[in-house]
Amino acid sequence: MNIPVIVEAIRSPMARAKPDGALAELHPVDLLSQVLQQLIARTGIDPGSVDDVICGCVSQAGEQAGTPGRLAWLAAGLPMHVPSTTIDRKCGSSQQAVHFAAQAVMAGVQDIVIACGVESMSRVPMGSSRMGKNITGPRFDERYAPGLVGQGVSADLVAAKWGLSRSDLDHYAARSHQRAHQAQTGGGFAREIVGIQTPKGVVSADETIRAGTTPETLAGLKAVFENEELSARFPQIQWSTTAGNASQMTDGASAMLIMSEKRAERLGLRPRARFVAFDVVGDDPLYMLTAPIPATQRVLAKAKMKLDDIHHYEINEAFASVPLAWQKELRADGERLNPRGGAIALGHPLGASGVRLMTTMLHAMEDSGQRYGIQSMCEAGGMANATIIEITP
């Protein structure tokens, strides 16, 4: 079997999805094109040898409607014979792109593949591709009557089911910012971030991290999803999810170069990690955010490993209740969970987050001399990808 390896992984800085955000003036194609250019430059590979560019992007509307990976590749001045496709598995889109890239290499049908992702949430708002329409349809609605709920309400349902208090969520959120700040000031993100040229200059650092965040400051925020009708339907909910203990809407892009181990050897490139196992599962669409739990269990079983064998856990912080429920259910070591912070501090540019998390995990494990890492992300509709990687000596 051809062994797929990670040769390089980089990301843009994370920027607030606001009109004055650091990347808001940059078209998403131009944002991703700069990341792709720098990925090629770092490795020195012939860009014409790339077999495919698999790009995660969730809101495929407006400026992100035109196969953004293909347009970004061409905008970067790279060879036009290299194709691209766009993946939408919601928050796990670019993690799924990684899986597809690795699987193509394993199958022997492709030898060098780029998995990437982009989302400009300031320019293409989340949910804009729905065009105000009902996306579920009558047959789905009949099966799940009296109806599903928004992700924020699901986050509160998860908190209630796993007995997580508002204080638990706020303390976790503050810790995310503290850990990200420590990584930022200590140079932990320096190798993974590439500078992005904007009309106002080069952006080279995350602008989402709030170093002064404390549980006390977060405690003053309003629970944003509280609803009288839903309170009657779900009396167990304590309404604890706020803007402070949820992921930030963000602009960003990320990219990873994956190839066969044999090709890396021929090119004189050092494989930085290999894939141990990967999986994707579905779970209850009402709770929506719980699938990282069975996804983790299944991928560990595939790898014939236990969670204690893993040194780094990267569980996307869509809401604080997600990694906390995962940790509680699996009795995971909190010190290994998102040690450089997560989406609460670094933001969640939907289509780019999968590769962003894996990029951060890869660099953190290298810096710490660790061997095995696991990543999982909750996804709309009650799904989750899970990946185990091993750092190569």
matplotlib code that plots the C-alpha trace (Angstrom):
import matplotlib.pyplot as plt

x = [0.0, 1.2, 1.7, 0.4, 2.5, 2.2, 5.1, 4.0, 1.1, 0.5, -2.3, -3.1, -3.5, -7.1, -9.0, -12.2, -15.1, -16.0, -15.9, -12.7, -11.2, -7.6, -8.6, -12.0, -10.8, -9.3, -11.3, -11.4, -9.7, -6.9, -6.5, -6.3, -4.0, -1.4, -1.4, -1.1, 1.8, 3.7, 3.0, 4.6, 7.5, 8.2, 8.6, 10.2, 8.1, 7.2, 3.6, 2.9, 3.4, 0.4, -2.4, -5.3, -6.3, -9.1, -10.6, -13.0, -15.5, -18.9, -20.7, -20.4, -22.2, -21.2, -17.4, -17.0, -19.3, -16.8, -14.7, -12.4, -9.5, -9.3, -9.6, -7.0, -4.6, -4.8, -4.7, -1.4, 0.0, 0.3, 0.0, -3.5, -3.6, -3.9, -7.5, -9.5, -12.7, -14.7, -15.8, -18.6, -18.9, -19.7, -17.2, -15.1, -14.9, -11.1, -10.5, -12.5, -10.3, -7.3, -9.0, -9.8, -6.3, -4.7, -7.1, -6.3, -2.6, -3.3, -5.3, -2.4, -4.6, -2.8, 0.7, 0.7, -2.4, -3.0, -5.8, -6.8, -9.7, -11.0, -13.8, -14.3, -17.1, -17.0, -17.6, -19.8, -21.9, -22.6, -25.9, -26.0, -26.2, -29.6, -31.2, -33.8, -35.1, -36.1, -33.2, -34.6, -37.8, -41.1, -39.9, -37.0, -39.3, -41.8, -39.1, -37.7, -40.9, -41.3, -38.1, -34.4, -32.9, -30.0, -26.5, -26.4, -29.5, -27.8, -24.8, -27.1, -28.7, -25.2, -24.3, -27.5, -27.0, -23.4, -24.1, -21.9, -22.6, -22.2, -19.1, -17.7, -18.2, -16.7, -13.7, -13.0, -13.4, -11.0, -8.5, -8.7, -7.7, -4.9, -3.4, -3.6, -2.0, 0.8, 1.4, 1.4, 3.8, 6.0, 6.4, 4.3, 2.4, 5.4, 6.2, 2.6, 1.4, 2.3, 2.0, -0.9, -0.7, -3.8, -4.6, -3.5, -0.3, 0.9, -1.1, 1.1, -0.5, -3.9, -6.1, -8.8, -6.9, -8.1, -5.3, -7.3, -10.3, -11.3, -14.2, -15.4, -15.6, -17.3, -19.9, -21.4, -22.3, -25.9, -27.0, -27.7, -30.0, -32.5, -36.0, -39.3, -40.8, -37.8, -37.6, -41.0, -39.9, -36.5, -36.9, -33.5, -31.7, -30.0, -29.2, -25.4, -24.0, -22.8, -20.7, -17.8, -17.9, -18.5, -16.2, -15.6, -16.7, -13.5, -11.7, -8.9, -7.3, -5.1, -3.3, -1.5, 0.8, 0.2, 2.1, 3.2, 6.1, 8.0, 7.5, 8.7, 11.8, 12.5, 12.1, 14.3, 11.5, 11.1, 7.7, 6.6, 3.7, 1.8, -1.8, -2.6, -6.4, -9.3, -13.1, -16.3, -19.6, -23.1, -25.0, -28.2, -29.0, -30.9, -27.9, -25.8, -22.5, -21.9, -20.5, -16.8, -17.5, -18.4, -16.0, -13.1, -14.2, -14.4, -11.1, -9.3, -10.7, -9.5, -6.1, -6.2, -5.3, -6.6, -7.1, -4.3, -2.0, -2.6, -0.5, -2.4, -6.2, -7.5, -11.3, -12.9, -14.2, -17.4, -18.9, -17.2, -19.8, -18.4, -14.9, -16.0, -18.7, -16.1, -13.6, -16.2, -17.6, -14.2, -12.5, -9.8, -6.8, -7.6, -4.0, -3.8, -6.9, -6.4, -3.1, -2.6, -6.2, -9.0, -11.7, -13.0, -9.7, -8.4, -11.7, -13.5, -13.4, -15.6, -14.1, -10.5, -10.8, -10.1, -6.6, -6.0, -6.5, -4.3, -1.6, -1.6, -1.6, 1.3, 3.5, 2.6, 3.5, 6.8, 7.6, 6.7, 8.4, 5.1, 4.2, 0.4, -2.3, -6.1, -8.4, -12.2, -14.7, -18.5, -20.4, -23.9, -26.4, -24.8, -21.6, -17.9, -14.6, -11.7, -8.1, -5.1, -1.6, 1.9, 4.8, 7.7, 11.2]
y = [0.0, 3.5, 5.4, 9.0, 11.5, 15.1, 17.1, 20.6, 22.4, 26.2, 28.6, 32.3, 34.4, 34.2, 37.5, 38.7, 38.5, 42.1, 45.0, 46.2, 42.7, 42.3, 40.2, 41.6, 43.6, 40.5, 38.4, 34.8, 33.6, 36.1, 34.9, 31.2, 31.9, 33.4, 30.4, 28.0, 30.1, 29.9, 26.2, 25.5, 27.9, 26.3, 22.8, 23.7, 21.1, 21.5, 22.8, 21.0, 17.7, 18.2, 15.8, 17.6, 20.5, 19.5, 22.6, 22.8, 25.6, 25.8, 28.9, 28.3, 31.4, 34.9, 35.2, 31.6, 30.1, 29.5, 26.5, 28.6, 26.1, 26.2, 30.0, 30.4, 28.1, 30.0, 33.4, 32.2, 31.9, 28.1, 25.6, 25.5, 21.8, 21.1, 20.6, 21.3, 20.4, 21.8, 19.8, 20.7, 18.6, 21.7, 22.5, 19.4, 20.3, 20.6, 17.7, 15.7, 17.1, 15.7, 12.3, 12.3, 13.4, 10.7, 8.0, 9.0, 8.4, 5.2, 3.9, 4.8, 6.9, 10.2, 10.8, 14.5, 16.2, 19.5, 19.6, 23.1, 25.3, 28.8, 30.8, 34.6, 34.9, 38.7, 38.7, 35.6, 35.3, 31.9, 30.5, 32.8, 29.9, 28.9, 31.9, 31.9, 28.5, 25.5, 23.1, 20.0, 19.1, 17.6, 14.0, 14.9, 17.2, 14.4, 12.1, 14.7, 16.4, 18.7, 19.8, 20.3, 23.3, 25.7, 24.7, 27.1, 25.4, 22.1, 23.3, 24.1, 20.6, 19.1, 21.1, 19.9, 16.2, 16.2, 18.3, 21.2, 24.5, 28.1, 28.3, 25.2, 26.7, 30.1, 28.7, 26.5, 29.5, 31.6, 28.8, 28.6, 32.3, 31.9, 28.9, 30.6, 33.7, 31.7, 29.9, 33.2, 35.1, 32.0, 31.7, 28.5, 29.7, 31.2, 28.3, 27.5, 31.1, 32.7, 36.4, 37.6, 40.8, 42.9, 46.4, 47.8, 45.8, 42.4, 40.5, 38.0, 37.3, 36.1, 39.0, 36.9, 36.1, 38.1, 37.8, 39.5, 37.1, 35.7, 33.6, 36.7, 38.8, 36.1, 35.6, 39.0, 38.0, 37.2, 33.6, 34.3, 31.4, 31.6, 31.1, 30.9, 28.4, 26.1, 26.4, 24.8, 22.1, 21.5, 22.3, 20.8, 23.6, 26.2, 28.5, 28.9, 29.4, 32.9, 34.7, 34.3, 30.5, 29.8, 29.9, 33.2, 33.9, 34.3, 34.8, 32.4, 29.9, 26.8, 24.3, 21.0, 19.1, 15.3, 12.8, 9.2, 8.4, 7.1, 10.3, 12.3, 10.2, 10.7, 14.4, 14.6, 15.9, 14.9, 13.4, 15.1, 12.8, 9.8, 8.9, 6.1, 6.0, 8.1, 7.8, 9.8, 9.0, 10.4, 10.9, 12.4, 15.5, 17.1, 17.2, 17.7, 18.3, 15.0, 12.9, 13.5, 11.0, 8.0, 9.2, 9.1, 5.7, 4.2, 5.6, 4.4, 0.9, 1.0, 1.9, -0.6, 2.1, 3.6, 7.3, 7.2, 6.2, 9.6, 12.6, 15.5, 15.9, 18.5, 18.7, 21.7, 24.3, 25.1, 25.7, 25.1, 22.3, 20.2, 19.5, 19.4, 16.8, 14.8, 15.0, 14.0, 11.1, 9.7, 10.6, 12.4, 14.3, 18.0, 18.9, 17.1, 18.8, 21.7, 22.7, 25.8, 26.9, 26.4, 28.0, 30.0, 31.9, 31.4, 31.5, 29.1, 30.0, 27.1, 25.6, 26.2, 24.9, 21.2, 21.9, 24.7, 22.4, 19.7, 22.3, 23.5, 20.0, 19.0, 21.9, 21.6, 17.9, 18.5, 21.2, 18.9, 15.8, 13.9, 11.0, 10.5, 13.1, 12.8, 15.4, 15.5, 18.1, 18.3, 19.1, 20.3, 17.5, 15.5, 14.3, 14.2, 13.4, 11.9, 11.5, 10.0, 11.1, 10.0, 12.3, 10.8, 10.7]
z = [0.0, -0.7, 2.6, 2.6, 4.6, 5.5, 4.1, 5.0, 6.6, 7.0, 7.6, 7.4, 10.5, 11.9, 11.6, 13.0, 10.5, 10.8, 8.3, 10.0, 10.4, 9.3, 6.2, 5.5, 2.5, 0.8, -1.6, -0.4, -3.6, -3.1, 0.5, -0.4, -3.3, -1.1, 1.2, -1.7, -3.2, 0.1, 0.6, -2.8, -2.0, 1.3, -0.1, -3.4, -5.3, -9.0, -8.8, -12.0, -10.2, -8.0, -9.0, -7.3, -5.0, -2.6, -1.0, 2.0, 1.8, 3.5, 2.2, -1.5, -2.5, -3.8, -3.8, -2.8, -5.4, -8.1, -7.0, -4.8, -4.8, -8.6, -8.8, -6.0, -7.7, -11.0, -9.1, -7.6, -11.1, -10.8, -13.7, -15.2, -15.8, -12.1, -11.1, -8.0, -6.3, -3.4, -0.3, 2.0, 5.1, 7.1, 9.9, 9.0, 5.3, 5.1, 7.5, 5.0, 2.2, 4.1, 4.3, 0.6, -0.3, 1.9, 0.6, -3.0, -2.3, -0.5, -3.5, -5.8, -8.1, -7.1, -5.7, -4.6, -3.4, -1.6, 1.0, 1.8, 3.0, 3.0, 4.5, 4.4, 6.9, 6.8, 3.0, 2.7, 5.9, 7.4, 6.0, 3.0, 0.6, 2.0, 0.4, 3.1, 2.1, 4.1, 3.5, 5.1, 3.2, 4.3, 4.6, 6.9, 8.9, 9.4, 10.7, 13.2, 14.2, 16.2, 14.5, 14.9, 16.6, 15.8, 16.7, 19.7, 21.2, 20.5, 22.5, 25.4, 25.1, 25.2, 28.3, 30.0, 29.1, 30.4, 33.4, 32.4, 34.2, 32.9, 35.1, 33.5, 30.0, 30.9, 32.7, 29.6, 27.3, 29.3, 29.3, 25.5, 25.3, 27.9, 26.2, 22.7, 24.2, 25.7, 22.4, 20.5, 22.8, 23.1, 19.3, 19.2, 16.1, 14.3, 12.0, 11.0, 10.2, 6.8, 6.3, 4.1, 2.0, 2.2, 0.9, 4.3, 4.6, 5.7, 8.4, 10.2, 13.6, 14.8, 15.9, 17.6, 20.9, 23.9, 26.5, 29.2, 29.1, 32.5, 33.7, 35.5, 32.4, 30.5, 33.3, 32.5, 28.9, 28.0, 27.0, 23.3, 22.4, 25.3, 23.9, 25.8, 23.4, 23.5, 27.3, 27.4, 25.0, 26.7, 30.4, 31.2, 29.4, 31.6, 28.7, 29.2, 25.7, 25.1, 22.5, 24.9, 25.2, 21.5, 18.5, 16.8, 13.3, 11.4, 8.1, 7.3, 5.0, 5.4, 3.3, 3.6, 1.2, 1.2, -0.9, -0.9, 1.3, -1.7, -3.6, -0.7, -0.5, -4.2, -3.9, -0.8, 1.4, 5.0, 5.9, 9.1, 9.9, 8.7, 9.0, 11.5, 10.9, 9.9, 10.1, 9.8, 11.6, 12.1, 15.4, 16.6, 14.5, 17.3, 19.6, 16.4, 18.2, 19.9, 17.0, 17.9, 20.8, 18.6, 15.9, 18.4, 19.7, 16.2, 15.0, 18.1, 17.5, 13.9, 15.1, 17.9, 20.3, 23.6, 24.2, 26.8, 23.9, 22.3, 23.5, 21.9, 21.5, 19.1, 19.4, 17.7, 20.0, 18.1, 21.6, 24.9, 25.7, 22.8, 24.0, 27.6, 26.9, 24.8, 27.7, 30.3, 28.3, 27.3, 30.7, 28.7, 30.2, 30.0, 29.8, 26.4, 25.1, 22.8, 24.6, 22.3, 22.6, 20.0, 18.0, 21.0, 20.9, 17.4, 15.5, 13.3, 9.5, 8.7, 5.5, 6.7, 10.2, 9.6, 8.1, 10.6, 13.6, 12.0, 11.2, 14.8, 16.2, 13.9, 15.0, 18.7, 18.7, 16.9, 19.5, 22.4, 21.1, 21.1, 18.8, 18.4, 18.0, 17.4, 15.8, 15.6, 14.7, 15.1, 11.9, 11.1, 10.8, 13.6, 11.9, 12.8, 11.2, 13.3, 12.4, 14.1, 13.0, 14.1, 14.0, 12.1, 13.7]

ax = plt.figure().add_subplot(projection="3d")
ax.plot(x, y, z, "-o")
ax.set_aspect("equal")
plt.show()
